[in-house]
């Protein structure tokens, strides 16, 4: 809701400013729509940026768990400690885990509730490793966590390297998309240009320009989007029981 209000206010302010500069309703509305789209994308990118911070915190979670277990704490105590000593972005979720554990006294149930808060393969792997370790005994838990932490760090490093290489390509595409509109804004300060775009034909050209800009932007983002690693522990109970039975045999 707040994002929608921000988009609406940005569009209204931009439309008013461009109308004062050009005295053309069609150009003002076109720029208002363009800015509304840009603000929406910016807010969406902020959300994605927050998600990337969340994903990057999982190796630190593993470090905290390993440190707690090595110092003599139980698995439950190490997990509860993340509510105060873990990564700041994850503390609210682990505070809910702590409350659930104290309320039900069931580690598996609390971990399942915690897992339901996240939708990422890294968190799935951590929680399933803990649940399998609880079911089979924790003799190999440290080596599992160490291996999993190394794997997640390598995955994050590779993704960041690819994102950096894609970043300058995306920035170039953004500049290419906005350049014609900057030129239009400069030309529209002349009455003849504003008058030309105030005609039905000029309005159709503006609409076509907006549509082509949107298509080019969406296409560019689709090509530059990194595929997400699929989640393999969505059917956690069946898979974990199968693994447990195989190990026991």
C-alpha positions as CSV (number, residue, x, y, z in Angstrom):
1,X,0.0,0.0,0.0
2,X,2.8,2.4,0.9
3,X,4.6,1.6,-2.4
4,X,1.4,2.3,-4.4
5,X,1.1,5.7,-2.7
6,X,4.7,6.6,-3.4
7,X,4.2,5.6,-7.1
8,X,1.1,7.7,-7.3
9,X,2.6,10.8,-5.7
10,X,5.7,10.5,-7.9
11,X,3.6,10.3,-11.0
12,X,1.4,13.3,-10.0
13,X,4.4,15.5,-9.0
14,X,6.2,14.7,-12.3
15,X,3.1,15.3,-14.4
16,X,2.7,18.7,-12.7
17,X,6.3,19.7,-13.2
18,X,6.4,18.6,-16.8
19,X,3.1,20.4,-17.5
20,X,4.6,23.6,-16.1
21,X,7.7,23.3,-18.3
22,X,6.1,22.2,-21.6
23,X,2.4,23.2,-21.3
24,X,1.6,19.9,-23.0
25,X,-0.8,17.5,-21.2
26,X,0.2,14.6,-23.4
27,X,4.0,15.0,-22.7
28,X,3.3,15.5,-19.0
29,X,1.2,12.4,-18.8
30,X,3.8,10.4,-20.7
31,X,6.5,11.5,-18.3
32,X,4.3,10.8,-15.3
33,X,3.7,7.3,-16.5
34,X,7.4,6.8,-17.2
35,X,8.4,8.1,-13.7
36,X,5.7,5.9,-12.1
37,X,7.2,2.9,-13.8
38,X,10.7,3.9,-12.7
39,X,9.7,4.4,-9.1
40,X,7.8,1.0,-9.0
41,X,10.9,-0.8,-10.4
42,X,13.2,1.0,-7.9
43,X,11.0,-0.1,-5.0
44,X,10.9,-3.6,-6.3
45,X,14.7,-3.7,-6.7
46,X,15.0,-2.5,-3.0
47,X,12.9,-5.5,-2.0
48,X,15.1,-7.8,-4.1
49,X,18.2,-6.2,-2.5
50,X,16.8,-7.0,1.0
51,X,16.3,-10.5,-0.1
52,X,19.9,-10.8,-1.3
53,X,21.0,-9.6,2.2
54,X,18.8,-12.3,3.7
55,X,20.4,-15.0,1.5
56,X,23.9,-13.7,2.3
57,X,23.2,-14.1,6.0
58,X,22.9,-17.9,6.0
59,X,26.6,-18.7,6.1
60,X,26.9,-16.6,9.2
61,X,24.0,-18.6,10.7
62,X,26.1,-21.7,10.2
63,X,29.1,-20.1,11.8
64,X,27.0,-19.2,14.9
65,X,25.6,-22.7,15.1
66,X,29.0,-24.3,14.8
67,X,30.5,-21.9,17.4
68,X,27.6,-22.6,19.8
69,X,27.9,-26.4,19.5
70,X,31.7,-26.4,19.8
71,X,31.3,-24.4,23.0
72,X,29.1,-27.1,24.6
73,X,25.6,-25.7,23.9
74,X,22.9,-28.0,22.6
75,X,21.4,-27.5,19.2
76,X,18.3,-26.0,20.6
77,X,20.3,-23.5,22.7
78,X,22.4,-22.6,19.7
79,X,19.4,-21.9,17.6
80,X,17.7,-19.9,20.3
81,X,20.8,-17.8,20.7
82,X,20.5,-16.6,17.1
83,X,17.5,-14.5,18.2
84,X,20.0,-12.2,20.0
85,X,23.4,-12.9,18.5
86,X,22.6,-13.9,15.0
87,X,22.5,-11.8,11.8
88,X,20.3,-8.8,12.5
89,X,18.1,-9.4,9.5
90,X,17.2,-12.9,10.8
91,X,16.8,-12.1,14.4
92,X,13.0,-11.5,14.3
93,X,12.5,-14.9,12.6
94,X,14.6,-16.7,15.2
95,X,12.8,-14.9,18.0
96,X,9.6,-16.5,16.6
97,X,11.4,-19.8,16.6
98,X,12.4,-19.3,20.3
99,X,8.8,-18.5,21.2
100,X,7.5,-21.5,19.3
101,X,10.1,-23.8,21.0
102,X,9.2,-22.5,24.5
103,X,5.5,-22.8,23.7
104,X,5.5,-26.3,22.2
105,X,8.8,-27.8,23.5
106,X,9.1,-29.5,20.1
107,X,12.3,-28.7,18.1
108,X,11.1,-30.3,14.9
109,X,7.8,-28.4,14.9
110,X,9.6,-25.1,15.7
111,X,12.1,-25.8,12.8
112,X,9.3,-26.5,10.4
113,X,7.6,-23.3,11.3
114,X,10.9,-21.4,10.9
115,X,11.4,-23.1,7.5
116,X,8.0,-21.9,6.4
117,X,9.1,-18.3,6.9
118,X,11.8,-18.6,4.2
119,X,11.6,-19.8,0.6
120,X,15.3,-20.4,-0.3
121,X,17.3,-23.5,-1.0
122,X,20.0,-22.4,1.5
123,X,17.7,-22.2,4.5
124,X,16.0,-25.5,3.4
125,X,19.4,-27.3,3.4
126,X,20.3,-25.9,6.8
127,X,17.0,-26.9,8.5
128,X,16.8,-30.3,6.8
129,X,20.4,-31.0,7.9
130,X,19.5,-30.2,11.5
131,X,16.3,-32.3,11.4
132,X,18.1,-35.3,9.8
133,X,20.8,-34.9,12.4
134,X,18.2,-34.9,15.2
135,X,16.6,-38.0,13.8
136,X,19.8,-40.0,13.3
137,X,22.1,-38.6,16.0
138,X,24.4,-35.6,15.8
139,X,27.8,-37.2,15.4
140,X,28.3,-35.8,11.9
141,X,26.5,-32.5,12.4
142,X,29.7,-30.4,12.6
143,X,31.1,-31.8,9.3
144,X,27.7,-31.4,7.6
145,X,27.4,-27.8,8.7
146,X,31.0,-27.1,7.7
147,X,30.5,-28.6,4.2
148,X,27.2,-26.8,3.8
149,X,28.7,-23.4,4.9
150,X,31.5,-23.8,2.3
151,X,29.0,-24.7,-0.4
152,X,26.8,-21.7,0.3
153,X,29.8,-19.3,0.4
154,X,31.0,-20.6,-3.0
155,X,27.5,-20.2,-4.4
156,X,27.2,-16.6,-3.1
157,X,30.7,-15.7,-4.4
158,X,29.9,-17.0,-7.9
159,X,26.5,-15.2,-8.0
160,X,28.0,-11.9,-6.9
161,X,30.7,-12.2,-9.6
162,X,28.1,-12.8,-12.3
163,X,25.9,-10.0,-11.0
164,X,28.8,-7.6,-11.2
165,X,29.4,-8.5,-14.8
166,X,25.7,-8.2,-15.6
167,X,25.5,-4.9,-13.7
168,X,27.3,-2.7,-16.2
169,X,25.3,-4.2,-19.1
170,X,22.0,-3.4,-17.3
171,X,23.2,0.1,-16.5
172,X,24.0,0.6,-20.2
173,X,20.6,-0.6,-21.2
174,X,18.9,1.7,-18.6
175,X,20.8,4.7,-20.1
176,X,19.8,3.7,-23.6
177,X,16.2,3.4,-22.6
178,X,16.0,6.8,-20.9
179,X,18.1,8.8,-23.4
180,X,15.3,9.4,-26.0
181,X,13.0,10.7,-23.2
182,X,15.7,13.1,-22.0
183,X,16.0,14.3,-25.6
184,X,12.2,14.7,-25.8
185,X,12.2,16.7,-22.6
186,X,14.8,19.1,-23.9
187,X,13.0,19.5,-27.2
188,X,9.6,19.9,-25.6
189,X,10.7,23.2,-24.1
190,X,10.1,24.7,-27.6
191,X,6.4,25.5,-28.3
192,X,6.5,23.9,-31.7
193,X,7.6,20.5,-30.3
194,X,5.0,20.7,-27.5
195,X,2.3,21.5,-30.0
196,X,3.3,18.7,-32.3
197,X,3.0,16.1,-29.5
198,X,-0.3,17.5,-28.4
199,X,-2.0,16.2,-31.6
200,X,-3.6,12.7,-31.8
201,X,-0.6,11.5,-33.9
202,X,1.9,12.9,-31.3
203,X,-0.1,11.2,-28.5
204,X,0.1,7.9,-30.4
205,X,3.9,8.3,-30.8
206,X,4.2,8.9,-27.1
207,X,2.1,5.8,-26.2
208,X,4.2,3.7,-28.7
209,X,7.4,5.1,-27.1
210,X,6.2,4.1,-23.6
211,X,5.2,0.6,-24.8
212,X,8.5,0.1,-26.6
213,X,10.5,1.3,-23.5
214,X,8.5,-1.0,-21.2
215,X,9.0,-4.0,-23.6
216,X,12.7,-3.3,-24.0
217,X,13.2,-3.0,-20.2
218,X,11.3,-6.2,-19.4
219,X,13.2,-8.1,-22.1
220,X,16.5,-6.8,-20.9
221,X,15.7,-7.8,-17.3
222,X,14.5,-11.2,-18.4
223,X,17.8,-11.9,-20.2
224,X,19.9,-10.6,-17.3
225,X,18.0,-12.5,-14.5
226,X,20.0,-15.2,-12.8
227,X,18.1,-18.5,-12.3
228,X,17.3,-19.4,-8.8
229,X,18.6,-22.7,-7.4
230,X,15.5,-25.0,-7.1
231,X,14.3,-26.1,-3.7
232,X,14.6,-29.8,-3.3
233,X,13.3,-30.1,0.3
234,X,9.7,-28.9,-0.3
235,X,8.3,-32.3,0.5
236,X,10.5,-32.4,3.6
237,X,8.8,-35.2,5.7
238,X,8.7,-37.8,3.0
239,X,12.2,-37.1,1.8
240,X,13.7,-37.0,5.4
241,X,11.9,-40.3,6.3
242,X,13.3,-41.9,3.2
243,X,16.9,-40.8,4.0
244,X,16.5,-41.9,7.6
245,X,15.3,-45.4,6.5
246,X,18.2,-45.8,4.1
247,X,20.8,-44.8,6.7
248,X,19.3,-47.2,9.3
249,X,19.4,-50.0,6.8
